[in-house]
Amino acid sequence: MDKTIGISELRKTIFSKVKEVHEDRSRYIIIQRSKPKAVLLSPNEVETLEIMADKETLSDIKQAKEDIRKGRFISYEEFIEKK
């Protein structure tokens, strides 16, 4: 769930907020003069958003999940042996 924080408050608590974002995957919308100006996210959240925005990668992930569900895969050991 997103939380909002004023930029003045963030200046005072930046270290604890960064720790919270890192450990709890919290997200903060940073407000300045009553308007949203930025978002504080963990690197994992950014990576997830990038993957979700890439339709080709998302399609590949869905196909891989379907292949696994239907048993169309080989183990890592089998893969290495084939090389």
Secondary structure, 3 states (H helix, E strand, C coil): CEEEEEHHHHHHHHHHHHHHHHHHCCEEEEEECCEEEEEECCHHHHHHHHHHHCHHHHHHHHHHHHHHHCCCCCCHHHHHHHC
